[in-house]
Amino acid sequence: MNGRGPNEVEKNFRYILIPVVYAWLAAAVGLVGYGLYKPEDVIPNLEGYLALLAILAAPATLAISEINRLYAENQAAKIQLEPDIIRHEIKSATDQQKHENIMDAEERRDRLGSPGEE
């Protein structure tokens, strides 16, 4: 990320997608665990529990697919820009080094004094 921090898509990916996936997984695992622990409570209402999971899964799936699409577009744009960013960083570093060399040479020249001065 070149020291710039995460952008909006990466924040959405991290703070929306991951919790939604974990919440849905927790609900599904909880239902399975509850079904194994007390099957007499779950089996009669199984269709209701499955409908609840499906209702929760539909918006989560839409959100996940949209965030994944945005994330993929963002990463593709980064990949396309990376050579330009690297060229700019190399040019900046080269210009900085040239500037430091010139300033160092001028400082040495001033210390030594010009050849005609004495």
N, C-alpha and C positions, 0 to 999 in steps of 0.2 A: 504494500500500500504506500510505499515511499514516505512514511511518516505522516501521512495526512489523516489517518484514522478511518474508521468504517463510514461508508456513505449511507444514504437513506435506505437503499435496497438491502444492504448487508445488515443494517439495524433491524429492518422488518423481518428479514430472514431469521435473525438470531432471536428477536424478542416476540415474534408472532408465530412463526412456523414451528419452531422447536417446542414451545409450550403447548400449542394445539395438538401436535403429534403425541407428546407425552400425556396430555390429558385424555386423549382418545384411547391411547394404549392402557392407561390406568383404569379407565372405565371398562374397557373390554376385559382386562385381566381381573378386575374386581368382580365383574359379572361371572366369569368362569370360576374364580375362586369361591364366590358365594354359592354358585351352582354345585360345586363339588362339596362344599361344607354343609349346605342345607338344600339338597335337591328337592325336598318336598315343598319348599317355598318358591323355588325358581321354576320348576317344570310346569306348574299350572299357569304361570305368568310369563313363560318363555317368549311368546310372541310379542308381548308388551315390551320386554327388555330388549329384544332384537329390534323392534321398531324404534325404541329410544336410541339405541346405538346407531341405527340407520339415519335417524333425524339429526343426530349430532355429527355423523360422518359426512352428510351432504354439504353443509356449508364449509366444514373443515377441508373437504376435498377441493372445493372451488377455490378457497383461499390458498391452499397449498399449491395448487396448479398455477394460479396467477403469480404468486410470489416466486415460485420456481422459474416461471417464464421470464419475469423481470430480472431475476438473479442471473439467468443464462444470458440474457441480452446485455446486462451490465458487464459480465465477465468477458463476453465477446468484444465489447467496446474497449475494455481494458487491454485485451490482447492486441487489438489493432493499434492502440495508442502507445503501447510499450516501447516499440523501436524509436518513436519520436521522443519519448520521455528520456530514454537512455542517451540518444544523440544530444539532447539539450543538456543533460547532466554532464556528459563528457565535454561538450563545448564550454559550459560554465566552469568546470574544473580546469580546463586548459587555459581559458582566459584568466582565471584567478591565478594560476601558476605563472603565466606570462607577466601579469601585473606585479606579483611578488618578486619575480626575477628582476624586473625593471626597477622597482623600488629598492631592492637590495643593491643593484649595481649603482644607482644614484647615491645611495647612502655610503657605499665604499668610495665612490668618486669624491664625495664631499670630505670624507675622512682623510683621504690621501692628499687632497688639494689638487687644483689643476696644475699641470706641468709648468705653466708660465708664471705662476704665483710664487714668490719667495721674498 
